[in-house]
């Protein structure tokens, strides 16, 4: 499948799932994020939960002040939440109920929307920051239990020496946290905008990360160069949970497009950011 065509399809899906809401919710310290956002800390009635299909009655939590909420969300994007993977802001696929997830978003001042697509129901939130960063979260549910998540991040314009605002989901952070990837795939489209895509899989924790952008390839046509820690990506996608909806195109495997092993790739990505560049074999891409 041509990368440009695939990007168009994903754009349509993203618009359907996340919409175009732009609501600036002003900044809580990241240190308190885990306690305040953990599902176990969300106020519940005394009603027990006998099975995943019977959820407790949830009391909506108090919403953080706008400045506090904004700061908390920024902290959650910069620092990984200390919970077992796959986990996003305290939401764990297969464990967290829809009600608990909604309460987590409500506490942050984020409104959950119900969407129907392809005869399925999804629940989503989205948020825009003043610096150009936006984040959308889509939940797939089954019997009122969160089955899997998709997180869609539009990065800010990157500045030399300034850490990425979304560094919790940057390639080096994920590799340092989860170890060697199960596999890595690449896609390149040589059209007018030279689209590039890198997908990293962590099968042991049911996590997929996709990084894509245009006009970021250096080098030559025969040997294009990419620098994943400093390149200006247009979008970052994260999938968590088993059997994710609308997964990314796997691309061509690492060993087919580079001379690196997975160990060498991981060492390079977790090293010095300015040196984390490598060349691709141009002939590997049709």
C-alpha positions in Angstrom: 0.0 0.0 0.0 1.4 3.4 -0.9 2.3 5.4 2.2 0.5 8.6 1.0 -2.7 6.6 0.5 -2.4 5.0 3.9 -1.8 8.4 5.5 -5.0 9.7 3.9 -7.0 6.7 5.3 -5.6 7.3 8.8 -6.4 11.0 8.6 -10.0 10.1 7.8 -10.1 7.6 10.7 -8.5 10.1 13.1 -11.0 12.8 12.2 -13.8 10.4 12.8 -12.4 9.3 16.1 -10.9 12.5 17.6 -12.8 15.3 15.8 -11.4 18.8 15.7 -12.1 20.1 19.2 -9.6 22.7 20.3 -10.1 23.7 23.9 -7.2 25.2 25.8 -7.4 23.9 29.4 -5.0 25.8 31.5 -1.8 23.4 34.0 -0.7 19.8 38.5 2.6 18.6 39.4 3.5 15.3 37.7 4.5 13.9 41.1 0.9 13.9 42.2 -0.5 12.7 38.9 -0.3 9.0 39.7 -2.1 9.3 43.1 -4.8 11.6 41.7 -5.3 9.7 38.5 -5.0 6.1 39.5 -8.3 4.2 39.1 -8.0 2.9 42.6 -8.1 6.4 43.9 -11.3 7.4 42.0 -14.1 7.8 44.5 -16.5 4.7 44.4 -19.7 3.8 46.3 -19.6 0.7 48.4 -21.0 -1.4 45.6 -18.6 -4.3 44.9 -17.6 -5.4 41.4 -18.5 -9.2 41.0 -17.3 -9.5 37.4 -16.0 -7.3 34.5 -19.5 -7.1 33.1 -20.9 -5.6 36.3 -19.4 -2.3 37.2 -19.6 -0.3 40.4 -21.5 2.9 40.6 -18.9 5.6 40.2 -19.1 9.0 41.8 -17.8 11.7 39.4 -14.5 13.2 40.9 -13.9 16.8 41.5 -12.3 18.5 38.4 -8.9 20.0 38.9 -8.6 23.8 38.5 -7.7 24.6 34.9 -4.1 25.6 35.6 -3.6 22.5 37.7 -5.2 20.2 35.1 -3.0 21.7 32.3 0.2 21.2 34.3 -0.8 17.6 35.2 -1.5 16.7 31.6 1.9 18.1 30.5 3.6 16.2 33.3 1.9 12.9 32.1 3.2 13.5 28.6 6.7 14.2 29.8 7.1 11.4 32.5 5.9 7.8 32.2 3.2 6.9 34.7 4.5 4.3 37.2 2.0 1.5 36.5 2.3 -1.9 34.8 2.4 -1.9 31.0 0.4 -1.4 29.0 -0.9 1.5 31.0 -1.9 5.1 30.0 -2.5 7.6 32.8 -3.6 4.8 35.1 -5.9 3.2 32.5 -4.9 -0.5 31.9 -6.5 -2.4 29.0 -8.5 -5.4 30.2 -8.6 -4.1 33.8 -9.9 -0.5 33.9 -13.7 -0.1 33.5 -15.1 2.6 31.2 -16.5 4.4 34.2 -13.1 4.6 35.8 -11.5 5.8 32.6 -14.1 8.5 32.2 -13.5 9.6 35.8 -9.8 9.9 35.2 -10.5 12.2 32.2 -13.1 14.1 34.1 -10.7 15.0 36.9 -8.5 16.5 34.2 -11.3 18.6 32.8 -11.5 16.4 29.6 -14.9 15.6 28.2 -15.4 12.0 26.9 -17.3 11.7 23.6 -19.1 8.6 22.4 -18.5 7.8 18.7 -19.9 5.1 16.4 -17.6 4.0 13.5 -17.8 0.8 11.4 -20.8 -0.2 13.6 -18.6 -0.1 16.7 -18.7 2.2 19.7 -15.6 4.2 20.8 -15.0 6.7 23.5 -12.6 9.5 23.0 -11.1 12.7 24.4 -8.9 15.3 22.8 -7.0 18.3 24.0 -5.0 21.1 22.4 -2.2 23.1 24.0 -1.2 26.6 23.1 2.2 25.6 21.8 0.7 23.4 19.0 0.8 20.1 20.8 -2.5 18.1 20.7 -3.4 14.8 22.1 -6.3 12.5 21.3 -7.2 9.2 23.2 -9.5 6.6 21.8 -10.9 3.8 23.9 -12.3 0.6 22.6 -14.6 -1.1 25.1 -16.2 -4.5 25.6 -18.8 -5.1 28.3 -18.0 -1.7 29.8 -14.3 -2.7 30.2 -11.5 -0.8 28.3 -10.3 -3.3 25.8 -7.5 -1.3 24.1 -6.4 2.3 23.6 -5.0 4.4 20.8 -3.2 7.6 21.7 -2.6 10.2 18.9 -0.1 13.0 19.5 0.6 16.0 17.3 4.1 17.2 18.4 5.2 20.8 18.9 7.7 22.4 16.6 11.0 21.0 17.9 13.8 23.2 19.1 17.4 22.2 19.4 18.3 21.3 23.0 14.7 21.5 24.2 13.3 18.1 25.4 10.1 16.9 23.6 7.0 17.8 25.5 5.8 14.2 24.7 9.1 12.6 25.8 7.2 9.8 27.8 6.4 8.3 24.4 9.6 9.1 22.6 11.5 6.0 21.2 14.4 6.2 23.7 12.0 6.4 26.7 10.0 3.3 25.5 13.1 1.3 24.9 14.7 2.2 28.2 11.5 1.2 29.9 10.5 -1.9 28.1 13.8 -3.3 26.7 14.6 -4.5 23.2 11.7 -4.1 20.8 10.2 -7.2 19.3 10.5 -5.7 15.9 10.9 -2.4 14.1 9.5 -1.6 10.6 10.0 1.3 8.2 8.1 2.8 5.3 9.2 5.5 2.9 7.2 7.2 0.2 9.3 9.1 -2.4 6.4 11.4 -3.4 6.6 15.2 -3.3 6.8 15.3 0.5 9.1 12.3 1.1 6.9 10.6 3.8 8.7 8.5 6.4 7.3 6.1 9.0 8.9 4.1 11.8 6.9 1.6 13.9 8.3 -0.1 17.0 6.6 -3.1 18.6 6.9 -4.3 22.2 4.9 -7.5 22.0 5.5 -8.6 25.6 3.5 -5.5 26.9 1.1 -5.2 23.9 2.4 -1.8 22.9 3.0 -0.3 19.5 4.5 3.1 18.7 4.4 4.8 15.3 6.4 7.9 14.3 5.7 9.6 11.0 6.7 12.8 9.2 7.3 14.5 5.9 10.5 16.0 4.5 12.7 14.8 7.4 14.9 12.4 5.5 18.5 13.5 4.9 21.3 11.8 3.0 20.7 10.6 -0.5 18.0 8.7 -2.4 20.2 5.6 -2.3 21.0 6.1 1.4 18.4 8.3 3.1 19.2 9.3 6.7 16.8 9.5 9.7 17.4 10.9 13.2 14.5 9.6 15.3 15.4 11.6 18.4 15.8 15.0 16.7 13.6 14.8 13.6 10.4 16.8 13.5 7.6 14.2 13.4 4.2 15.2 12.2 2.4 12.6 14.3 3.0 10.0 17.0 0.6 7.1 17.5 0.6 4.7 20.5 -1.5 1.5 20.6 -2.0 -0.4 23.9 -3.8 -3.7 24.5 -4.4 -6.8 22.6 -5.9 -6.8 19.1 -5.8 -3.0 18.7 -8.2 -1.2 16.3 -6.7 0.3 13.2 -3.1 -0.8 13.8 -0.3 0.8 11.8 1.3 -0.6 8.6 4.2 -2.8 9.8 6.6 -1.6 7.1 9.9 -3.3 6.1 11.8 -4.9 8.9 14.9 -3.3 10.4 17.3 -5.9 9.2 16.1 -5.4 5.6 16.6 -1.7 5.5 19.7 -1.2 7.7 22.8 -3.1 8.6 22.0 -3.0 12.4 20.8 -5.7 14.7 18.0 -4.9 17.2 20.6 -4.6 19.9 22.6 -2.1 17.9 19.5 -0.1 17.0 18.4 0.0 20.7 21.8 1.1 21.9 21.9 3.9 19.3 18.4 5.2 20.1 19.1 5.2 23.9 22.5 7.0 23.4 23.3 10.6 22.7 20.4 12.2 20.8 22.6 14.1 18.3 24.3 10.9 17.4 21.2 8.8 17.1 21.1 8.9 13.3 21.3 6.0 10.8 21.0 5.4 7.1 18.4 3.3 5.3 18.9 1.2 2.2 17.1 3.1 -0.5 16.7 0.0 -2.7 14.6 -1.7 0.0 11.7 0.6 -0.6 9.7 0.2 -3.8 
